[in-house]
């Protein structure tokens, strides 16, 4: 009799453990990441961008989109992923010739908010976009946008909202000489002014 009770207790614990394991797995969603830079005449080079400490996002040269509403930029299509809760980035500002780093946390209730957005604007009818922007002036931002894929001409077919605005980055160590050719290119094209002497 004691053996059966012990076995039942063990079975109950195994089922409970399995349920906890399943419920603790993060919900994943289909969304695209958009990386913007700028604003105009403040081009940047995004050296490193990661979401949640493990999803690396491609950066590179970005000179537009930061000041637009909502921001625009290069798109990075990913596999379904958990809601971003932290964006970490390092970038170089060609105009200031400084490096910036940021650890950009999302609001505490952001996961629940995104879950509600996916309920109200379900895929595949709507495309969802997580937008991050890095300014040549040393700031970062985040937006979320949902847009209808089949609603031509309907202006109320989605939404775009700021999640984090004008978050200050920190100046970081780095050797700007690796960017001399790019800085000179932007000066010759009249994108940025020549450094004052």
C-alpha positions as CSV (number, residue, x, y, z in Angstrom):
1,X,0.0,0.0,0.0
2,X,2.8,2.4,0.9
3,X,4.6,1.5,-2.3
4,X,1.5,2.5,-4.4
5,X,1.1,5.9,-2.6
6,X,4.8,6.6,-3.1
7,X,4.5,5.7,-6.7
8,X,1.4,7.9,-7.1
9,X,3.1,10.8,-5.4
10,X,6.2,10.4,-7.7
11,X,3.9,10.4,-10.7
12,X,2.1,13.5,-9.5
13,X,5.4,15.3,-9.0
14,X,6.5,14.3,-12.5
15,X,3.3,15.6,-14.0
16,X,3.6,18.8,-12.0
17,X,7.2,19.3,-13.0
18,X,6.3,18.8,-16.7
19,X,3.4,21.4,-16.4
20,X,5.7,23.9,-14.7
21,X,8.4,23.4,-17.4
22,X,5.9,23.9,-20.2
23,X,4.3,27.0,-18.6
24,X,7.7,28.6,-17.9
25,X,8.8,28.4,-21.5
26,X,8.6,31.9,-23.0
27,X,5.9,32.5,-25.6
28,X,7.3,33.2,-29.0
29,X,5.9,35.5,-31.7
30,X,6.6,36.2,-35.4
31,X,7.9,39.7,-35.7
32,X,10.5,41.5,-37.8
33,X,13.2,43.8,-36.3
34,X,13.9,47.1,-37.9
35,X,17.1,49.0,-37.1
36,X,17.3,52.7,-37.7
37,X,20.0,55.3,-37.3
38,X,20.7,58.9,-37.8
39,X,18.9,61.3,-37.7
40,X,19.7,62.8,-41.1
41,X,23.3,64.1,-41.2
42,X,24.2,62.0,-38.1
43,X,25.1,58.6,-39.7
44,X,26.2,55.8,-37.4
45,X,27.8,52.4,-37.7
46,X,26.0,49.8,-35.5
47,X,28.8,47.4,-34.4
48,X,26.7,45.2,-32.2
49,X,23.0,44.8,-31.5
50,X,21.5,42.0,-29.4
51,X,18.0,41.2,-28.1
52,X,17.6,39.5,-24.7
53,X,21.4,38.9,-24.5
54,X,21.4,36.1,-27.1
55,X,19.8,37.2,-30.4
56,X,22.3,39.1,-32.5
57,X,20.9,41.5,-35.0
58,X,22.7,42.7,-38.0
59,X,23.7,46.4,-37.9
60,X,26.2,48.2,-40.1
61,X,26.0,51.6,-41.7
62,X,22.7,53.4,-41.0
63,X,22.1,57.0,-41.8
64,X,18.3,57.3,-42.0
65,X,15.0,56.6,-40.2
66,X,15.7,57.6,-36.7
67,X,13.7,60.9,-36.8
68,X,10.8,59.5,-38.8
69,X,7.4,58.6,-37.2
70,X,7.5,55.7,-36.8
71,X,11.2,55.2,-37.3
72,X,12.3,53.2,-40.4
73,X,15.4,51.3,-41.4
74,X,16.8,48.0,-42.5
75,X,14.7,44.9,-41.7
76,X,15.9,41.8,-40.1
77,X,13.6,38.8,-40.4
78,X,14.0,36.3,-37.6
79,X,12.5,33.0,-36.5
80,X,9.7,33.3,-34.0
81,X,11.2,34.7,-30.8
82,X,10.2,35.8,-27.3
83,X,9.2,39.4,-26.7
84,X,12.3,41.6,-26.4
85,X,12.9,42.7,-22.8
86,X,16.4,44.1,-23.3
87,X,18.3,45.6,-26.2
88,X,22.1,46.0,-25.9
89,X,24.0,47.9,-28.6
90,X,27.3,49.5,-29.4
91,X,27.7,52.0,-32.2
92,X,30.0,54.6,-33.7
93,X,28.9,58.1,-34.6
94,X,30.7,59.4,-37.7
95,X,29.9,63.0,-36.8
96,X,31.0,63.0,-33.2
97,X,33.7,60.3,-33.8
98,X,32.6,58.7,-30.6
99,X,31.4,55.2,-29.6
100,X,28.2,54.7,-27.7
101,X,26.9,51.8,-25.7
102,X,23.4,51.2,-24.3
103,X,21.5,48.6,-22.3
104,X,17.9,49.5,-23.2
105,X,15.3,47.8,-21.0
106,X,11.7,47.5,-22.1
107,X,8.9,48.5,-19.7
108,X,7.9,45.9,-17.1
109,X,4.5,45.1,-18.6
110,X,5.8,45.0,-22.2
111,X,5.4,41.2,-22.6
112,X,1.7,41.4,-21.6
113,X,1.2,44.4,-23.9
114,X,2.7,42.6,-26.9
115,X,0.6,39.5,-26.2
116,X,-2.5,41.7,-26.3
117,X,-1.3,43.3,-29.6
118,X,-1.0,39.9,-31.2
119,X,-4.5,39.0,-30.0
120,X,-5.9,42.2,-31.5
121,X,-3.8,42.2,-34.6
122,X,-3.2,38.5,-35.3
123,X,-0.7,37.1,-37.8
124,X,-0.6,36.3,-40.7
125,X,-3.1,39.1,-41.4
126,X,-0.9,41.6,-39.7
127,X,2.9,42.0,-39.7
128,X,4.5,43.0,-36.4
129,X,7.7,45.1,-36.2
130,X,10.0,45.8,-33.3
131,X,11.9,49.0,-34.2
132,X,15.1,50.0,-32.5
133,X,17.0,53.2,-33.3
134,X,20.5,54.5,-32.4
135,X,21.3,58.2,-32.8
136,X,24.6,59.8,-33.8
137,X,23.9,62.1,-30.9
138,X,24.1,59.2,-28.3
139,X,20.5,58.2,-27.7
140,X,18.4,55.0,-28.4
141,X,14.7,54.4,-28.9
142,X,12.3,51.5,-29.4
143,X,8.9,51.3,-31.1
144,X,6.3,48.6,-32.0
145,X,4.3,48.7,-35.2
146,X,1.6,46.4,-36.6
147,X,0.4,46.8,-40.2
148,X,-2.2,45.0,-42.2
149,X,-0.9,43.0,-45.1
150,X,-4.1,43.0,-47.1
151,X,-5.8,46.3,-46.1
152,X,-4.9,48.6,-49.0
153,X,-6.1,52.1,-48.5
154,X,-7.3,51.6,-44.9
155,X,-5.5,54.1,-42.7
156,X,-6.8,52.4,-39.5
157,X,-5.3,49.0,-40.4
158,X,-2.7,48.9,-37.7
159,X,-0.8,51.1,-35.3
160,X,2.7,52.3,-34.3
161,X,3.6,53.3,-30.8
162,X,6.8,54.4,-29.0
163,X,7.9,51.9,-26.3
164,X,11.1,53.8,-25.1
165,X,12.0,57.3,-26.3
166,X,15.3,59.3,-26.2
167,X,17.1,56.8,-23.8
168,X,20.6,58.2,-23.2
169,X,23.5,56.0,-24.1
170,X,27.0,56.1,-22.5
171,X,30.1,57.2,-24.3
172,X,32.4,54.1,-24.7
173,X,36.0,53.4,-25.3
174,X,37.2,52.7,-28.8
175,X,39.6,53.7,-31.5
176,X,37.9,55.9,-34.1
177,X,40.8,55.6,-36.6
178,X,39.2,52.4,-38.0
179,X,36.4,54.6,-39.3
180,X,38.6,57.3,-40.9
181,X,37.7,56.4,-44.5
182,X,34.0,56.4,-43.8
183,X,34.2,59.7,-41.9
184,X,36.1,61.3,-44.8
185,X,33.5,59.9,-47.3
186,X,30.6,61.5,-45.4
187,X,32.6,64.8,-45.2
188,X,33.3,64.8,-48.9
189,X,29.6,64.1,-49.7
190,X,28.5,67.0,-47.4
191,X,26.6,64.7,-45.1
192,X,28.6,65.8,-42.0
193,X,30.8,68.9,-41.5
194,X,34.5,68.6,-41.4
195,X,35.8,68.7,-37.8
196,X,36.7,72.1,-36.5
197,X,40.3,72.7,-35.8
